[in-house]
Amino acid sequence: MRTIVLISCAKNKQSHKAKAKDLYISPLFRKSLAYAQKLKPDMIYILSAKYGLLDLDTEIEDYNVTLKIMQSDEIKSWAKKVLEQLAAKTNLKQDHFVFLAPVEYRKYLLPHILSFEIPMEGMTIGKQLQYLSE
Protein backbone atom coordinates (compact mmCIF):
# COMPACT_ATOMS: atom_id res chain seq x y z
CA MET A 1 0.00 0.00 0.00
CA ARG A 2 1.36 3.37 -1.05
CA THR A 3 0.51 6.70 0.55
CA ILE A 4 -0.65 9.51 -1.73
CA VAL A 5 -1.25 13.05 -0.49
CA LEU A 6 -3.71 15.25 -2.39
CA ILE A 7 -3.52 19.02 -1.81
CA SER A 8 -6.07 21.45 -3.21
CA CYS A 9 -4.99 24.33 -5.41
CA ALA A 10 -5.18 27.91 -4.11
CA LYS A 11 -6.55 31.23 -5.28
CA ASN A 12 -3.30 33.13 -4.65
CA LYS A 13 -0.81 32.38 -7.40
CA GLN A 14 2.32 33.72 -9.04
CA SER A 15 1.45 35.88 -12.05
CA HIS A 16 3.76 33.94 -14.38
CA LYS A 17 4.21 30.36 -15.57
CA ALA A 18 5.74 28.18 -12.87
CA LYS A 19 5.95 24.63 -11.59
CA ALA A 20 2.69 23.77 -9.84
CA LYS A 21 4.43 23.46 -6.45
CA ASP A 22 5.72 27.04 -6.87
CA LEU A 23 2.70 28.62 -8.56
CA TYR A 24 0.40 28.54 -5.54
CA ILE A 25 1.55 31.00 -2.89
CA SER A 26 -1.19 31.08 -0.25
CA PRO A 27 -0.05 30.33 3.31
CA LEU A 28 -2.45 27.36 3.50
CA PHE A 29 -1.05 25.81 0.32
CA ARG A 30 2.59 26.39 1.35
CA LYS A 31 2.00 24.87 4.79
CA SER A 32 -0.01 21.97 3.31
CA LEU A 33 2.84 21.16 0.93
CA ALA A 34 5.42 21.31 3.74
CA TYR A 35 3.22 19.06 5.90
CA ALA A 36 2.73 16.61 3.01
CA GLN A 37 6.49 16.42 2.45
CA LYS A 38 7.07 15.67 6.16
CA LEU A 39 4.74 12.67 5.84
CA LYS A 40 7.21 11.20 3.31
CA PRO A 41 4.44 9.79 1.10
CA ASP A 42 5.03 7.86 -2.08
CA MET A 43 3.38 10.63 -4.12
CA ILE A 44 2.04 14.15 -3.70
CA TYR A 45 -0.40 15.65 -6.19
CA ILE A 46 -2.27 18.92 -6.44
CA LEU A 47 -6.01 18.92 -7.11
CA SER A 48 -6.39 21.80 -9.56
CA ALA A 49 -9.82 23.20 -10.40
CA LYS A 50 -8.59 23.86 -13.95
CA TYR A 51 -6.19 21.00 -14.70
CA GLY A 52 -7.46 18.18 -12.50
CA LEU A 53 -4.57 16.17 -11.04
CA LEU A 54 -1.19 17.91 -11.21
CA ASP A 55 2.31 16.63 -10.57
CA LEU A 56 4.27 19.08 -8.42
CA ASP A 57 6.77 19.77 -11.21
CA THR A 58 4.25 20.34 -14.02
CA GLU A 59 4.61 23.87 -15.39
CA ILE A 60 1.34 25.74 -15.67
CA GLU A 61 0.10 29.27 -16.22
CA ASP A 62 -1.80 31.35 -13.69
CA TYR A 63 -5.57 30.78 -13.89
CA ASN A 64 -8.74 31.84 -12.13
CA VAL A 65 -10.97 28.77 -11.68
CA THR A 66 -12.37 27.38 -8.43
CA LEU A 67 -14.70 24.53 -7.58
CA LYS A 68 -16.35 26.71 -4.93
CA ILE A 69 -18.45 28.52 -7.55
CA MET A 70 -19.10 25.56 -9.86
CA GLN A 71 -22.44 23.78 -10.13
CA SER A 72 -22.53 20.21 -8.80
CA ASP A 73 -22.65 18.71 -12.32
CA GLU A 74 -19.46 20.63 -13.21
CA ILE A 75 -17.77 19.39 -10.03
CA LYS A 76 -18.88 15.82 -10.82
CA SER A 77 -17.38 16.13 -14.29
CA TRP A 78 -14.14 17.51 -12.79
CA ALA A 79 -14.06 14.62 -10.26
CA LYS A 80 -14.57 12.04 -13.04
CA LYS A 81 -11.53 13.49 -14.85
CA VAL A 82 -9.46 13.46 -11.63
CA LEU A 83 -10.45 9.85 -10.89
CA GLU A 84 -9.31 8.83 -14.37
CA GLN A 85 -6.00 10.66 -13.82
CA LEU A 86 -5.60 9.07 -10.37
CA ALA A 87 -6.42 5.60 -11.69
CA ALA A 88 -3.60 5.95 -14.23
CA LYS A 89 -1.05 6.73 -11.47
CA THR A 90 -2.38 5.02 -8.34
CA ASN A 91 -4.51 2.11 -7.15
CA LEU A 92 -7.79 3.59 -5.89
CA LYS A 93 -8.66 0.39 -4.01
CA GLN A 94 -5.27 -0.40 -2.46
CA ASP A 95 -3.40 2.87 -1.92
CA HIS A 96 -3.99 5.13 1.09
CA PHE A 97 -4.93 8.75 0.33
CA VAL A 98 -4.44 11.76 2.60
CA PHE A 99 -6.67 14.70 1.65
CA LEU A 100 -5.46 18.21 2.43
CA ALA A 101 -8.38 19.71 0.54
CA PRO A 102 -11.82 21.18 1.27
CA VAL A 103 -14.99 19.18 0.83
CA GLU A 104 -15.67 20.48 -2.71
CA TYR A 105 -12.41 18.91 -3.86
CA ARG A 106 -13.01 15.52 -2.29
CA LYS A 107 -16.73 14.74 -1.97
CA TYR A 108 -17.09 13.06 -5.39
CA LEU A 109 -13.67 11.36 -5.13
CA LEU A 110 -14.12 9.67 -1.74
CA PRO A 111 -16.81 7.15 -2.80
CA HIS A 112 -14.26 5.66 -5.24
CA ILE A 113 -11.35 5.43 -2.79
CA LEU A 114 -11.19 2.62 -0.25
CA SER A 115 -8.55 3.94 2.19
CA PHE A 116 -8.31 7.63 3.05
CA GLU A 117 -7.93 10.16 5.84
CA ILE A 118 -8.83 13.83 6.14
CA PRO A 119 -6.66 15.16 8.99
CA MET A 120 -8.17 18.67 8.98
CA GLU A 121 -11.80 17.76 8.35
CA GLY A 122 -14.18 20.38 9.76
CA MET A 123 -11.42 22.83 10.73
CA THR A 124 -11.59 26.53 9.89
CA ILE A 125 -8.74 27.99 7.80
CA GLY A 126 -7.20 29.41 10.98
CA LYS A 127 -7.30 26.02 12.72
CA GLN A 128 -5.87 24.35 9.59
CA LEU A 129 -2.94 26.79 9.53
CA GLN A 130 -2.36 26.14 13.24
CA TYR A 131 -2.53 22.35 12.74
CA LEU A 132 -0.09 22.49 9.83
CA SER A 133 2.34 24.66 11.80
CA GLU A 134 2.60 22.18 14.68
Phi and psi in radians as a Rosetta constraint file:
Dihedral C 1 N 2 CA 2 C 2 CIRCULARHARMONIC -1.704 0.35
Dihedral N 2 CA 2 C 2 N 3 CIRCULARHARMONIC 2.742 0.35
Dihedral C 2 N 3 CA 3 C 3 CIRCULARHARMONIC -1.872 0.35
Dihedral N 3 CA 3 C 3 N 4 CIRCULARHARMONIC 2.249 0.35
Dihedral C 3 N 4 CA 4 C 4 CIRCULARHARMONIC -2.164 0.35
Dihedral N 4 CA 4 C 4 N 5 CIRCULARHARMONIC 2.219 0.35
Dihedral C 4 N 5 CA 5 C 5 CIRCULARHARMONIC -1.793 0.35
Dihedral N 5 CA 5 C 5 N 6 CIRCULARHARMONIC 2.318 0.35
Dihedral C 5 N 6 CA 6 C 6 CIRCULARHARMONIC -2.038 0.35
Dihedral N 6 CA 6 C 6 N 7 CIRCULARHARMONIC 2.090 0.35
Dihedral C 6 N 7 CA 7 C 7 CIRCULARHARMONIC -1.960 0.35
Dihedral N 7 CA 7 C 7 N 8 CIRCULARHARMONIC 2.376 0.35
Dihedral C 7 N 8 CA 8 C 8 CIRCULARHARMONIC -1.347 0.35
Dihedral N 8 CA 8 C 8 N 9 CIRCULARHARMONIC 2.672 0.35
Dihedral C 8 N 9 CA 9 C 9 CIRCULARHARMONIC -1.159 0.35
Dihedral N 9 CA 9 C 9 N 10 CIRCULARHARMONIC 3.130 0.35
Dihedral C 9 N 10 CA 10 C 10 CIRCULARHARMONIC -2.423 0.35
Dihedral N 10 CA 10 C 10 N 11 CIRCULARHARMONIC 2.702 0.35
Dihedral C 10 N 11 CA 11 C 11 CIRCULARHARMONIC -1.178 0.35
Dihedral N 11 CA 11 C 11 N 12 CIRCULARHARMONIC -0.762 0.35
Dihedral C 11 N 12 CA 12 C 12 CIRCULARHARMONIC -1.354 0.35
Dihedral N 12 CA 12 C 12 N 13 CIRCULARHARMONIC 2.118 0.35
Dihedral C 12 N 13 CA 13 C 13 CIRCULARHARMONIC -2.391 0.35
Dihedral N 13 CA 13 C 13 N 14 CIRCULARHARMONIC 2.818 0.35
Dihedral C 13 N 14 CA 14 C 14 CIRCULARHARMONIC -1.104 0.35
Dihedral N 14 CA 14 C 14 N 15 CIRCULARHARMONIC 2.717 0.35
Dihedral C 14 N 15 CA 15 C 15 CIRCULARHARMONIC -1.636 0.35
Dihedral N 15 CA 15 C 15 N 16 CIRCULARHARMONIC 0.215 0.35
Dihedral C 15 N 16 CA 16 C 16 CIRCULARHARMONIC -2.369 0.35
Dihedral N 16 CA 16 C 16 N 17 CIRCULARHARMONIC 2.895 0.35
Dihedral C 16 N 17 CA 17 C 17 CIRCULARHARMONIC -1.040 0.35
Dihedral N 17 CA 17 C 17 N 18 CIRCULARHARMONIC 2.390 0.35
Dihedral C 17 N 18 CA 18 C 18 CIRCULARHARMONIC -2.761 0.35
Dihedral N 18 CA 18 C 18 N 19 CIRCULARHARMONIC 2.895 0.35
Dihedral C 18 N 19 CA 19 C 19 CIRCULARHARMONIC -1.099 0.35
Dihedral N 19 CA 19 C 19 N 20 CIRCULARHARMONIC 2.533 0.35
Dihedral C 19 N 20 CA 20 C 20 CIRCULARHARMONIC -0.921 0.35
Dihedral N 20 CA 20 C 20 N 21 CIRCULARHARMONIC -0.729 0.35
Dihedral C 20 N 21 CA 21 C 21 CIRCULARHARMONIC -1.129 0.35
Dihedral N 21 CA 21 C 21 N 22 CIRCULARHARMONIC -0.368 0.35
Dihedral C 21 N 22 CA 22 C 22 CIRCULARHARMONIC -1.790 0.35
Dihedral N 22 CA 22 C 22 N 23 CIRCULARHARMONIC -0.311 0.35
Dihedral C 22 N 23 CA 23 C 23 CIRCULARHARMONIC -1.189 0.35
Dihedral N 23 CA 23 C 23 N 24 CIRCULARHARMONIC -0.774 0.35
Dihedral C 23 N 24 CA 24 C 24 CIRCULARHARMONIC -1.434 0.35
Dihedral N 24 CA 24 C 24 N 25 CIRCULARHARMONIC 2.198 0.35
Dihedral C 24 N 25 CA 25 C 25 CIRCULARHARMONIC -2.113 0.35
Dihedral N 25 CA 25 C 25 N 26 CIRCULARHARMONIC 0.142 0.35
Dihedral C 25 N 26 CA 26 C 26 CIRCULARHARMONIC -1.190 0.35
Dihedral N 26 CA 26 C 26 N 27 CIRCULARHARMONIC 2.613 0.35
Dihedral C 26 N 27 CA 27 C 27 CIRCULARHARMONIC -0.998 0.35
Dihedral N 27 CA 27 C 27 N 28 CIRCULARHARMONIC -0.676 0.35
Dihedral C 27 N 28 CA 28 C 28 CIRCULARHARMONIC -1.134 0.35
Dihedral N 28 CA 28 C 28 N 29 CIRCULARHARMONIC -0.734 0.35
Dihedral C 28 N 29 CA 29 C 29 CIRCULARHARMONIC -1.143 0.35
Dihedral N 29 CA 29 C 29 N 30 CIRCULARHARMONIC -0.825 0.35
Dihedral C 29 N 30 CA 30 C 30 CIRCULARHARMONIC -1.032 0.35
Dihedral N 30 CA 30 C 30 N 31 CIRCULARHARMONIC -0.773 0.35
Dihedral C 30 N 31 CA 31 C 31 CIRCULARHARMONIC -1.232 0.35
Dihedral N 31 CA 31 C 31 N 32 CIRCULARHARMONIC -0.621 0.35
Dihedral C 31 N 32 CA 32 C 32 CIRCULARHARMONIC -1.114 0.35
Dihedral N 32 CA 32 C 32 N 33 CIRCULARHARMONIC -0.733 0.35
Dihedral C 32 N 33 CA 33 C 33 CIRCULARHARMONIC -1.140 0.35
Dihedral N 33 CA 33 C 33 N 34 CIRCULARHARMONIC -0.767 0.35
Dihedral C 33 N 34 CA 34 C 34 CIRCULARHARMONIC -1.083 0.35
Dihedral N 34 CA 34 C 34 N 35 CIRCULARHARMONIC -0.741 0.35
Dihedral C 34 N 35 CA 35 C 35 CIRCULARHARMONIC -1.091 0.35
Dihedral N 35 CA 35 C 35 N 36 CIRCULARHARMONIC -0.815 0.35
Dihedral C 35 N 36 CA 36 C 36 CIRCULARHARMONIC -1.006 0.35
Dihedral N 36 CA 36 C 36 N 37 CIRCULARHARMONIC -0.753 0.35
Dihedral C 36 N 37 CA 37 C 37 CIRCULARHARMONIC -1.139 0.35
Dihedral N 37 CA 37 C 37 N 38 CIRCULARHARMONIC -0.606 0.35
Dihedral C 37 N 38 CA 38 C 38 CIRCULARHARMONIC -1.152 0.35
Dihedral N 38 CA 38 C 38 N 39 CIRCULARHARMONIC -0.483 0.35
Dihedral C 38 N 39 CA 39 C 39 CIRCULARHARMONIC -1.225 0.35
Dihedral N 39 CA 39 C 39 N 40 CIRCULARHARMONIC -0.266 0.35
Dihedral C 39 N 40 CA 40 C 40 CIRCULARHARMONIC 0.896 0.35
Dihedral N 40 CA 40 C 40 N 41 CIRCULARHARMONIC 0.919 0.35
Dihedral C 40 N 41 CA 41 C 41 CIRCULARHARMONIC -1.304 0.35
Dihedral N 41 CA 41 C 41 N 42 CIRCULARHARMONIC 2.987 0.35
Dihedral C 41 N 42 CA 42 C 42 CIRCULARHARMONIC -1.277 0.35
Dihedral N 42 CA 42 C 42 N 43 CIRCULARHARMONIC -0.565 0.35
Dihedral C 42 N 43 CA 43 C 43 CIRCULARHARMONIC -2.610 0.35
Dihedral N 43 CA 43 C 43 N 44 CIRCULARHARMONIC 2.604 0.35
Dihedral C 43 N 44 CA 44 C 44 CIRCULARHARMONIC -2.253 0.35
Dihedral N 44 CA 44 C 44 N 45 CIRCULARHARMONIC 2.276 0.35
Dihedral C 44 N 45 CA 45 C 45 CIRCULARHARMONIC -2.253 0.35
Dihedral N 45 CA 45 C 45 N 46 CIRCULARHARMONIC 2.745 0.35
Dihedral C 45 N 46 CA 46 C 46 CIRCULARHARMONIC -1.843 0.35
Dihedral N 46 CA 46 C 46 N 47 CIRCULARHARMONIC 2.348 0.35
Dihedral C 46 N 47 CA 47 C 47 CIRCULARHARMONIC -1.599 0.35
Dihedral N 47 CA 47 C 47 N 48 CIRCULARHARMONIC 1.821 0.35
Dihedral C 47 N 48 CA 48 C 48 CIRCULARHARMONIC -1.745 0.35
Dihedral N 48 CA 48 C 48 N 49 CIRCULARHARMONIC 2.267 0.35
Dihedral C 48 N 49 CA 49 C 49 CIRCULARHARMONIC -1.059 0.35
Dihedral N 49 CA 49 C 49 N 50 CIRCULARHARMONIC -0.529 0.35
Dihedral C 49 N 50 CA 50 C 50 CIRCULARHARMONIC -1.579 0.35
Dihedral N 50 CA 50 C 50 N 51 CIRCULARHARMONIC -0.796 0.35
Dihedral C 50 N 51 CA 51 C 51 CIRCULARHARMONIC -1.739 0.35
Dihedral N 51 CA 51 C 51 N 52 CIRCULARHARMONIC -0.175 0.35
Dihedral C 51 N 52 CA 52 C 52 CIRCULARHARMONIC 1.484 0.35
Dihedral N 52 CA 52 C 52 N 53 CIRCULARHARMONIC -2.154 0.35
Dihedral C 52 N 53 CA 53 C 53 CIRCULARHARMONIC -1.582 0.35
Dihedral N 53 CA 53 C 53 N 54 CIRCULARHARMONIC 2.194 0.35
Dihedral C 53 N 54 CA 54 C 54 CIRCULARHARMONIC -2.086 0.35
Dihedral N 54 CA 54 C 54 N 55 CIRCULARHARMONIC 2.352 0.35
Dihedral C 54 N 55 CA 55 C 55 CIRCULARHARMONIC -1.250 0.35
Dihedral N 55 CA 55 C 55 N 56 CIRCULARHARMONIC 2.621 0.35
Dihedral C 55 N 56 CA 56 C 56 CIRCULARHARMONIC -1.028 0.35
Dihedral N 56 CA 56 C 56 N 57 CIRCULARHARMONIC -0.581 0.35
Dihedral C 56 N 57 CA 57 C 57 CIRCULARHARMONIC -1.644 0.35
Dihedral N 57 CA 57 C 57 N 58 CIRCULARHARMONIC 0.077 0.35
Dihedral C 57 N 58 CA 58 C 58 CIRCULARHARMONIC -1.238 0.35
Dihedral N 58 CA 58 C 58 N 59 CIRCULARHARMONIC 2.224 0.35
Dihedral C 58 N 59 CA 59 C 59 CIRCULARHARMONIC -1.443 0.35
Dihedral N 59 CA 59 C 59 N 60 CIRCULARHARMONIC 2.260 0.35
Dihedral C 59 N 60 CA 60 C 60 CIRCULARHARMONIC -2.426 0.35
Dihedral N 60 CA 60 C 60 N 61 CIRCULARHARMONIC 2.812 0.35
Dihedral C 60 N 61 CA 61 C 61 CIRCULARHARMONIC -1.567 0.35
Dihedral N 61 CA 61 C 61 N 62 CIRCULARHARMONIC 2.771 0.35
Dihedral C 61 N 62 CA 62 C 62 CIRCULARHARMONIC -1.019 0.35
Dihedral N 62 CA 62 C 62 N 63 CIRCULARHARMONIC 2.547 0.35
Dihedral C 62 N 63 CA 63 C 63 CIRCULARHARMONIC -2.623 0.35
Dihedral N 63 CA 63 C 63 N 64 CIRCULARHARMONIC 2.896 0.35
Dihedral C 63 N 64 CA 64 C 64 CIRCULARHARMONIC -2.283 0.35
Dihedral N 64 CA 64 C 64 N 65 CIRCULARHARMONIC 1.339 0.35
Dihedral C 64 N 65 CA 65 C 65 CIRCULARHARMONIC -2.355 0.35
Dihedral N 65 CA 65 C 65 N 66 CIRCULARHARMONIC 2.391 0.35
Dihedral C 65 N 66 CA 66 C 66 CIRCULARHARMONIC -2.461 0.35
Dihedral N 66 CA 66 C 66 N 67 CIRCULARHARMONIC 2.542 0.35
Dihedral C 66 N 67 CA 67 C 67 CIRCULARHARMONIC -1.241 0.35
Dihedral N 67 CA 67 C 67 N 68 CIRCULARHARMONIC -0.387 0.35
Dihedral C 67 N 68 CA 68 C 68 CIRCULARHARMONIC -1.055 0.35
Dihedral N 68 CA 68 C 68 N 69 CIRCULARHARMONIC -0.418 0.35
Dihedral C 68 N 69 CA 69 C 69 CIRCULARHARMONIC -1.908 0.35
Dihedral N 69 CA 69 C 69 N 70 CIRCULARHARMONIC 0.041 0.35
Dihedral C 69 N 70 CA 70 C 70 CIRCULARHARMONIC -1.410 0.35
Dihedral N 70 CA 70 C 70 N 71 CIRCULARHARMONIC 2.659 0.35
Dihedral C 70 N 71 CA 71 C 71 CIRCULARHARMONIC -1.274 0.35
Dihedral N 71 CA 71 C 71 N 72 CIRCULARHARMONIC 2.763 0.35
Dihedral C 71 N 72 CA 72 C 72 CIRCULARHARMONIC -1.067 0.35
Dihedral N 72 CA 72 C 72 N 73 CIRCULARHARMONIC -0.584 0.35
Dihedral C 72 N 73 CA 73 C 73 CIRCULARHARMONIC -1.191 0.35
Dihedral N 73 CA 73 C 73 N 74 CIRCULARHARMONIC -0.572 0.35
Dihedral C 73 N 74 CA 74 C 74 CIRCULARHARMONIC -1.207 0.35
Dihedral N 74 CA 74 C 74 N 75 CIRCULARHARMONIC -0.695 0.35
Dihedral C 74 N 75 CA 75 C 75 CIRCULARHARMONIC -1.172 0.35
Dihedral N 75 CA 75 C 75 N 76 CIRCULARHARMONIC -0.687 0.35
Dihedral C 75 N 76 CA 76 C 76 CIRCULARHARMONIC -1.085 0.35
Dihedral N 76 CA 76 C 76 N 77 CIRCULARHARMONIC -0.703 0.35
Dihedral C 76 N 77 CA 77 C 77 CIRCULARHARMONIC -1.135 0.35
Dihedral N 77 CA 77 C 77 N 78 CIRCULARHARMONIC -0.750 0.35
Dihedral C 77 N 78 CA 78 C 78 CIRCULARHARMONIC -1.057 0.35
Dihedral N 78 CA 78 C 78 N 79 CIRCULARHARMONIC -0.808 0.35
Dihedral C 78 N 79 CA 79 C 79 CIRCULARHARMONIC -1.102 0.35
Dihedral N 79 CA 79 C 79 N 80 CIRCULARHARMONIC -0.666 0.35
Dihedral C 79 N 80 CA 80 C 80 CIRCULARHARMONIC -1.054 0.35
Dihedral N 80 CA 80 C 80 N 81 CIRCULARHARMONIC -0.758 0.35
Dihedral C 80 N 81 CA 81 C 81 CIRCULARHARMONIC -1.090 0.35
Dihedral N 81 CA 81 C 81 N 82 CIRCULARHARMONIC -0.799 0.35
Dihedral C 81 N 82 CA 82 C 82 CIRCULARHARMONIC -1.094 0.35
Dihedral N 82 CA 82 C 82 N 83 CIRCULARHARMONIC -0.746 0.35
Dihedral C 82 N 83 CA 83 C 83 CIRCULARHARMONIC -1.074 0.35
Dihedral N 83 CA 83 C 83 N 84 CIRCULARHARMONIC -0.670 0.35
Dihedral C 83 N 84 CA 84 C 84 CIRCULARHARMONIC -1.128 0.35
Dihedral N 84 CA 84 C 84 N 85 CIRCULARHARMONIC -0.746 0.35
Dihedral C 84 N 85 CA 85 C 85 CIRCULARHARMONIC -1.140 0.35
Dihedral N 85 CA 85 C 85 N 86 CIRCULARHARMONIC -0.740 0.35
Dihedral C 85 N 86 CA 86 C 86 CIRCULARHARMONIC -1.115 0.35
Dihedral N 86 CA 86 C 86 N 87 CIRCULARHARMONIC -0.746 0.35
Dihedral C 86 N 87 CA 87 C 87 CIRCULARHARMONIC -1.082 0.35
Dihedral N 87 CA 87 C 87 N 88 CIRCULARHARMONIC -0.497 0.35
Dihedral C 87 N 88 CA 88 C 88 CIRCULARHARMONIC -1.326 0.35
Dihedral N 88 CA 88 C 88 N 89 CIRCULARHARMONIC -0.348 0.35
Dihedral C 88 N 89 CA 89 C 89 CIRCULARHARMONIC -2.040 0.35
Dihedral N 89 CA 89 C 89 N 90 CIRCULARHARMONIC -0.310 0.35
Dihedral C 89 N 90 CA 90 C 90 CIRCULARHARMONIC -2.395 0.35
Dihedral N 90 CA 90 C 90 N 91 CIRCULARHARMONIC 3.101 0.35
Dihedral C 90 N 91 CA 91 C 91 CIRCULARHARMONIC -1.968 0.35
Dihedral N 91 CA 91 C 91 N 92 CIRCULARHARMONIC 1.841 0.35
Dihedral C 91 N 92 CA 92 C 92 CIRCULARHARMONIC -1.089 0.35
Dihedral N 92 CA 92 C 92 N 93 CIRCULARHARMONIC -0.401 0.35
Dihedral C 92 N 93 CA 93 C 93 CIRCULARHARMONIC -1.686 0.35
Dihedral N 93 CA 93 C 93 N 94 CIRCULARHARMONIC -0.333 0.35
Dihedral C 93 N 94 CA 94 C 94 CIRCULARHARMONIC -2.000 0.35
Dihedral N 94 CA 94 C 94 N 95 CIRCULARHARMONIC -0.526 0.35
Dihedral C 94 N 95 CA 95 C 95 CIRCULARHARMONIC -1.359 0.35
Dihedral N 95 CA 95 C 95 N 96 CIRCULARHARMONIC 2.774 0.35
Dihedral C 95 N 96 CA 96 C 96 CIRCULARHARMONIC -1.836 0.35
Dihedral N 96 CA 96 C 96 N 97 CIRCULARHARMONIC 2.253 0.35
Dihedral C 96 N 97 CA 97 C 97 CIRCULARHARMONIC -1.944 0.35
Dihedral N 97 CA 97 C 97 N 98 CIRCULARHARMONIC 2.354 0.35
Dihedral C 97 N 98 CA 98 C 98 CIRCULARHARMONIC -1.956 0.35
Dihedral N 98 CA 98 C 98 N 99 CIRCULARHARMONIC 2.061 0.35
Dihedral C 98 N 99 CA 99 C 99 CIRCULARHARMONIC -1.694 0.35
Dihedral N 99 CA 99 C 99 N 100 CIRCULARHARMONIC 2.072 0.35
Dihedral C 99 N 100 CA 100 C 100 CIRCULARHARMONIC -1.970 0.35
Dihedral N 100 CA 100 C 100 N 101 CIRCULARHARMONIC 1.163 0.35
Dihedral C 100 N 101 CA 101 C 101 CIRCULARHARMONIC -2.710 0.35
Dihedral N 101 CA 101 C 101 N 102 CIRCULARHARMONIC 2.569 0.35
Dihedral C 101 N 102 CA 102 C 102 CIRCULARHARMONIC -1.215 0.35
Dihedral N 102 CA 102 C 102 N 103 CIRCULARHARMONIC 2.931 0.35
Dihedral C 102 N 103 CA 103 C 103 CIRCULARHARMONIC -0.968 0.35
Dihedral N 103 CA 103 C 103 N 104 CIRCULARHARMONIC -0.656 0.35
Dihedral C 103 N 104 CA 104 C 104 CIRCULARHARMONIC -1.014 0.35
Dihedral N 104 CA 104 C 104 N 105 CIRCULARHARMONIC -0.582 0.35
Dihedral C 104 N 105 CA 105 C 105 CIRCULARHARMONIC -1.486 0.35
Dihedral N 105 CA 105 C 105 N 106 CIRCULARHARMONIC -0.149 0.35
Dihedral C 105 N 106 CA 106 C 106 CIRCULARHARMONIC -2.203 0.35
Dihedral N 106 CA 106 C 106 N 107 CIRCULARHARMONIC -0.322 0.35
Dihedral C 106 N 107 CA 107 C 107 CIRCULARHARMONIC -1.072 0.35
Dihedral N 107 CA 107 C 107 N 108 CIRCULARHARMONIC -0.578 0.35
Dihedral C 107 N 108 CA 108 C 108 CIRCULARHARMONIC -1.634 0.35
Dihedral N 108 CA 108 C 108 N 109 CIRCULARHARMONIC -0.083 0.35
Dihedral C 108 N 109 CA 109 C 109 CIRCULARHARMONIC -1.572 0.35
Dihedral N 109 CA 109 C 109 N 110 CIRCULARHARMONIC -0.705 0.35
Dihedral C 109 N 110 CA 110 C 110 CIRCULARHARMONIC -0.964 0.35
Dihedral N 110 CA 110 C 110 N 111 CIRCULARHARMONIC -0.688 0.35
Dihedral C 110 N 111 CA 111 C 111 CIRCULARHARMONIC -1.072 0.35
Dihedral N 111 CA 111 C 111 N 112 CIRCULARHARMONIC -0.269 0.35
Dihedral C 111 N 112 CA 112 C 112 CIRCULARHARMONIC -1.804 0.35
Dihedral N 112 CA 112 C 112 N 113 CIRCULARHARMONIC -0.021 0.35
Dihedral C 112 N 113 CA 113 C 113 CIRCULARHARMONIC -2.020 0.35
Dihedral N 113 CA 113 C 113 N 114 CIRCULARHARMONIC 2.247 0.35
Dihedral C 113 N 114 CA 114 C 114 CIRCULARHARMONIC -1.392 0.35
Dihedral N 114 CA 114 C 114 N 115 CIRCULARHARMONIC -0.754 0.35
Dihedral C 114 N 115 CA 115 C 115 CIRCULARHARMONIC -2.104 0.35
Dihedral N 115 CA 115 C 115 N 116 CIRCULARHARMONIC 2.054 0.35
Dihedral C 115 N 116 CA 116 C 116 CIRCULARHARMONIC -2.687 0.35
Dihedral N 116 CA 116 C 116 N 117 CIRCULARHARMONIC 2.842 0.35
Dihedral C 116 N 117 CA 117 C 117 CIRCULARHARMONIC -2.468 0.35
Dihedral N 117 CA 117 C 117 N 118 CIRCULARHARMONIC 2.665 0.35
Dihedral C 117 N 118 CA 118 C 118 CIRCULARHARMONIC -2.281 0.35
Dihedral N 118 CA 118 C 118 N 119 CIRCULARHARMONIC 1.462 0.35
Dihedral C 118 N 119 CA 119 C 119 CIRCULARHARMONIC -1.053 0.35
Dihedral N 119 CA 119 C 119 N 120 CIRCULARHARMONIC -0.444 0.35
Dihedral C 119 N 120 CA 120 C 120 CIRCULARHARMONIC -1.951 0.35
Dihedral N 120 CA 120 C 120 N 121 CIRCULARHARMONIC 0.378 0.35
Dihedral C 120 N 121 CA 121 C 121 CIRCULARHARMONIC -0.978 0.35
Dihedral N 121 CA 121 C 121 N 122 CIRCULARHARMONIC 2.279 0.35
Dihedral C 121 N 122 CA 122 C 122 CIRCULARHARMONIC 1.405 0.35
Dihedral N 122 CA 122 C 122 N 123 CIRCULARHARMONIC -0.040 0.35
Dihedral C 122 N 123 CA 123 C 123 CIRCULARHARMONIC -1.460 0.35
Dihedral N 123 CA 123 C 123 N 124 CIRCULARHARMONIC 2.537 0.35
Dihedral C 123 N 124 CA 124 C 124 CIRCULARHARMONIC -1.228 0.35
Dihedral N 124 CA 124 C 124 N 125 CIRCULARHARMONIC 2.918 0.35
Dihedral C 124 N 125 CA 125 C 125 CIRCULARHARMONIC -0.999 0.35
Dihedral N 125 CA 125 C 125 N 126 CIRCULARHARMONIC -0.760 0.35
Dihedral C 125 N 126 CA 126 C 126 CIRCULARHARMONIC -1.042 0.35
Dihedral N 126 CA 126 C 126 N 127 CIRCULARHARMONIC -0.766 0.35
Dihedral C 126 N 127 CA 127 C 127 CIRCULARHARMONIC -1.182 0.35
Dihedral N 127 CA 127 C 127 N 128 CIRCULARHARMONIC -0.618 0.35
Dihedral C 127 N 128 CA 128 C 128 CIRCULARHARMONIC -1.106 0.35
Dihedral N 128 CA 128 C 128 N 129 CIRCULARHARMONIC -0.801 0.35
Dihedral C 128 N 129 CA 129 C 129 CIRCULARHARMONIC -1.062 0.35
Dihedral N 129 CA 129 C 129 N 130 CIRCULARHARMONIC -0.720 0.35
Dihedral C 129 N 130 CA 130 C 130 CIRCULARHARMONIC -1.125 0.35
Dihedral N 130 CA 130 C 130 N 131 CIRCULARHARMONIC -0.791 0.35
Dihedral C 130 N 131 CA 131 C 131 CIRCULARHARMONIC -1.028 0.35
Dihedral N 131 CA 131 C 131 N 132 CIRCULARHARMONIC -0.801 0.35
Dihedral C 131 N 132 CA 132 C 132 CIRCULARHARMONIC -1.221 0.35
Dihedral N 132 CA 132 C 132 N 133 CIRCULARHARMONIC -0.409 0.35
Dihedral C 132 N 133 CA 133 C 133 CIRCULARHARMONIC -1.425 0.35
Dihedral N 133 CA 133 C 133 N 134 CIRCULARHARMONIC -0.314 0.35
